[in-house]
């Protein structure tokens, strides 16, 4: 095992110079915001440096947020006064789509394989599909037939172009014609109502739940506990129990570190506490919506 030994002042100077160089080239996002030496304000600054660009991309992609001329992100008028679970849910929908479409990640591959119930999946077959947000304005532009912001069955689906028919088609659950997709949850309570019961009724097929409770227990763990309780009480059969357990996913199941999810959510929540309220910029956006439609501008409203 190799050890880092700082034996003299010169060695320490080299280490400090190396750290300073990394900070200047990569940014403070490489720092561990959880280190006890940082104040809460400093922690938030580090998280902002680490996540701001991703947050802007994720937020604006959903169509539920607006970008102001001074570079701030605000909640769009139809999203004003929504609970943090709704706001964070939109962001994590976009995060799911963004990460799934990154070529070098297995995240999208694993979600596709899981949600389509495939035991085997070739990379060649998977590469034909694009992951989309069902309610995203970009989906309306690219695949208008599959745009449905009020769709309740899933938030994310997979589309491919059928070259023979000249139209997009959804990925389906293996050996069926049932479209495959995933519902995204960013909740820290009420799993029985918000996840398990919709799965039992068939409203949802698969759910990825991203967050931990304040107690540290993951929402996924709560779901499993609730499912076992239903089974013990005779509310569901053994078959239903297994199906429910197989229908719920969590970040590390698909190769995403929960710690990174926790940090991103911490930043989202801090932003929400500061910005998710009605203000003059939001009110101005109301009068711009009709003009935006007439001009055919992008879905990112700039005030």
C-alpha positions in Angstrom: 0.0 0.0 0.0 1.4 3.4 -0.9 1.2 6.3 1.6 1.3 10.0 1.1 3.9 11.3 3.5 4.5 15.1 3.7 8.1 15.0 5.1 9.1 18.6 4.8 8.0 22.1 3.9 8.9 21.7 0.3 6.6 18.6 0.0 3.8 20.5 1.6 4.3 23.4 -0.7 4.0 21.1 -3.7 0.8 19.6 -2.4 -0.7 23.0 -1.7 0.4 24.2 -5.2 -1.2 21.1 -6.8 -4.5 21.7 -4.9 -4.5 25.4 -5.9 -3.9 24.5 -9.5 -6.8 22.0 -9.5 -9.1 24.5 -7.9 -8.2 27.1 -10.5 -8.7 24.7 -13.4 -11.5 22.5 -12.3 -13.3 24.8 -9.7 -14.4 24.4 -6.1 -16.8 21.7 -7.2 -14.1 19.2 -6.5 -14.2 20.0 -2.8 -16.2 17.9 -0.4 -19.0 20.2 0.7 -19.7 17.9 3.7 -16.4 18.6 5.3 -17.0 19.9 8.8 -14.7 22.9 8.4 -17.1 24.5 5.9 -20.0 26.8 7.1 -23.5 26.2 5.7 -23.0 29.2 3.4 -19.7 27.8 2.1 -21.2 24.4 1.5 -23.9 25.9 -0.6 -21.4 27.9 -2.6 -19.4 24.7 -3.3 -22.6 22.9 -4.3 -23.6 25.8 -6.6 -20.2 25.6 -8.3 -20.5 21.9 -8.7 -24.2 21.7 -9.9 -25.2 25.0 -11.3 -24.7 24.2 -15.0 -26.4 20.8 -14.7 -29.2 22.4 -12.7 -29.8 25.1 -15.4 -29.8 22.4 -18.1 -32.1 20.1 -16.2 -34.5 22.9 -15.1 -35.0 24.5 -18.5 -35.4 21.2 -20.3 -38.6 20.5 -18.3 -40.5 23.5 -19.5 -41.5 24.3 -15.9 -38.8 26.9 -15.3 -37.7 30.1 -16.9 -34.3 31.7 -17.3 -33.9 35.5 -16.5 -31.6 37.9 -18.2 -29.4 38.1 -15.1 -28.8 34.3 -15.3 -31.2 33.2 -12.6 -33.7 30.3 -12.8 -37.2 30.9 -11.7 -40.3 28.7 -11.5 -42.7 29.2 -14.4 -46.1 30.6 -13.6 -48.0 27.3 -13.9 -45.5 25.8 -11.4 -45.6 28.5 -8.8 -46.4 27.4 -5.2 -45.7 23.7 -6.0 -44.3 21.5 -3.2 -40.6 20.8 -3.2 -41.4 17.1 -4.1 -43.0 18.3 -7.3 -40.3 20.8 -8.1 -37.5 18.3 -7.4 -39.5 15.6 -9.3 -39.3 17.8 -12.5 -35.5 18.2 -12.0 -34.9 14.5 -11.5 -37.0 13.6 -14.5 -34.7 15.8 -16.6 -31.6 14.4 -14.8 -32.8 10.9 -15.7 -33.2 11.7 -19.4 -29.9 13.6 -19.5 -27.9 10.8 -17.9 -29.7 8.1 -19.9 -28.7 9.8 -23.2 -25.0 10.1 -22.3 -23.1 7.7 -24.5 -20.5 6.6 -22.0 -22.9 5.7 -19.2 -24.6 2.4 -18.5 -27.4 4.3 -16.6 -29.7 4.5 -19.6 -28.9 0.9 -20.7 -29.7 -0.5 -17.3 -33.0 1.5 -17.0 -34.0 0.4 -20.5 -33.2 -3.3 -19.7 -35.1 -3.1 -16.4 -38.2 -1.3 -17.6 -38.6 -3.5 -20.6 -38.1 -6.7 -18.5 -35.3 -8.0 -20.7 -32.9 -10.6 -19.4 -30.5 -9.8 -22.3 -30.0 -6.6 -24.2 -27.4 -5.9 -26.9 -25.8 -2.5 -27.0 -26.6 -2.4 -30.7 -30.3 -2.8 -30.1 -30.3 -0.3 -27.2 -28.4 2.3 -29.3 -31.3 2.7 -31.6 -33.4 4.3 -28.8 -33.5 7.8 -27.4 -34.7 8.5 -23.8 -37.3 11.3 -23.7 -39.3 13.1 -21.1 -43.0 12.6 -21.9 -43.9 16.1 -20.8 -40.8 18.0 -22.1 -41.3 20.7 -24.7 -38.4 19.3 -26.7 -40.3 16.0 -27.0 -43.2 18.1 -28.4 -40.8 19.5 -31.1 -39.1 16.2 -31.9 -41.8 13.6 -31.3 -45.1 15.5 -31.1 -47.1 12.3 -31.1 -45.6 11.2 -27.8 -45.8 14.5 -26.0 -48.3 14.4 -23.2 -47.5 16.5 -20.1 -50.6 15.1 -18.3 -49.7 11.5 -18.9 -49.8 9.6 -15.6 -48.3 6.2 -16.4 -44.7 7.3 -16.8 -42.5 10.4 -17.1 -39.7 8.9 -19.2 -39.9 6.6 -22.2 -37.7 5.3 -25.0 -38.3 6.0 -28.7 -36.8 4.8 -31.9 -37.4 5.7 -35.5 -39.1 3.0 -37.6 -37.4 3.7 -40.9 -39.8 1.6 -43.0 -42.9 3.4 -41.6 -41.2 6.7 -41.2 -42.4 7.3 -37.7 -41.1 6.9 -34.1 -42.1 3.9 -32.0 -41.8 3.3 -28.3 -39.8 0.5 -26.7 -42.1 -2.1 -25.3 -42.1 -4.6 -22.5 -40.5 -7.7 -23.9 -42.9 -10.1 -25.7 -45.7 -7.5 -25.5 -46.9 -4.5 -27.3 -47.1 -2.5 -24.0 -45.0 0.7 -24.1 -42.2 0.7 -21.5 -41.5 3.7 -19.3 -40.5 4.9 -15.9 -42.2 7.1 -13.3 -39.8 9.4 -11.5 -40.3 10.2 -7.8 -38.4 12.7 -5.6 -40.4 12.2 -2.3 -39.5 11.7 1.3 -42.9 10.5 2.6 -46.2 8.8 1.7 -44.7 6.0 -0.4 -47.7 3.8 0.0 -50.0 6.4 -1.7 -47.5 7.9 -4.2 -45.7 4.8 -5.3 -47.1 1.4 -4.1 -50.8 1.9 -4.7 -50.4 3.3 -8.2 -48.2 0.2 -9.0 -50.8 -2.1 -7.6 -53.6 -0.5 -9.6 -51.6 -0.6 -12.8 -51.3 3.2 -13.1 -47.5 2.9 -13.0 -45.3 0.1 -14.5 -42.0 1.0 -13.0 -40.8 3.7 -10.5 -37.4 5.1 -9.7 -37.4 6.8 -6.4 -34.4 9.0 -5.8 -34.3 10.4 -2.3 -33.6 9.6 1.3 -35.9 10.5 4.2 -34.5 13.1 6.7 -33.9 10.0 9.0 -31.4 8.7 6.4 -33.7 5.8 5.3 -34.0 5.6 1.6 -37.5 6.0 0.0 -36.8 2.6 -1.7 -36.3 0.9 1.6 -39.5 2.4 2.9 -41.3 1.0 -0.1 -39.9 -2.5 0.5 -41.0 -2.3 4.1 -44.5 -1.2 3.2 -44.8 -4.0 0.6 -43.7 -6.6 3.1 -46.3 -5.2 5.6 -49.0 -5.5 2.9 -48.0 -9.1 2.3 -48.0 -10.0 6.0 -51.4 -8.4 6.5 -52.8 -10.4 3.5 -53.5 -7.4 1.4 -51.4 -8.7 -1.5 -50.3 -12.1 -2.8 -46.7 -13.4 -2.9 -46.7 -12.9 -6.7 -47.8 -9.3 -6.2 -45.1 -8.8 -3.6 -42.4 -9.9 -5.9 -43.7 -7.9 -8.8 -43.9 -4.8 -6.7 -40.4 -5.2 -5.4 -39.1 -5.7 -8.9 -40.9 -2.6 -10.2 -39.2 -0.1 -7.9 -35.7 1.2 -8.5 -33.2 3.5 -6.9 -30.1 5.4 -8.1 -27.4 3.0 -7.0 -29.3 0.2 -8.7 -28.4 1.9 -12.0 -24.8 3.0 -11.1 -25.5 6.5 -9.7 -24.0 7.3 -6.3 -26.6 8.1 -3.8 -24.2 10.6 -2.2 -24.2 12.6 -5.5 -28.0 12.5 -5.6 -28.2 13.7 -2.0 -25.9 16.6 -2.7 -27.8 17.6 -5.8 -31.1 17.5 -3.9 -29.5 19.6 -1.1 -28.7 22.2 -3.7 -32.2 22.0 -5.4 -33.8 22.5 -2.0 -31.6 25.5 -1.2 -32.5 27.0 -4.5 -36.2 26.2 -3.9 -36.2 27.9 -0.5 -34.8 31.0 -2.1 -36.5 31.2 -5.5 -39.7 29.1 -5.7 -42.1 31.9 -5.0 -44.1 34.3 -7.1 -42.3 37.5 -7.9 -42.2 40.3 -10.5 -40.3 38.1 -13.0 -42.9 35.4 -12.9 -45.7 37.9 -13.4 -44.0 39.3 -16.4 -43.8 35.8 -17.9 -47.5 35.6 -18.0 -47.8 38.4 -20.5 -45.0 36.8 -22.7 -46.5 33.4 -23.2 -48.8 34.3 -26.1 -45.9 36.2 -27.8 -43.6 33.3 -27.3 -46.1 31.0 -29.1 -46.6 33.4 -31.9 -42.9 33.9 -32.5 -42.2 30.2 -32.3 -39.3 30.8 -29.9 -37.6 28.2 -27.8 -39.3 26.8 -24.7 -36.8 28.7 -22.5 -38.5 32.0 -21.8 -35.9 34.8 -21.3 -37.1 37.8 -19.3 
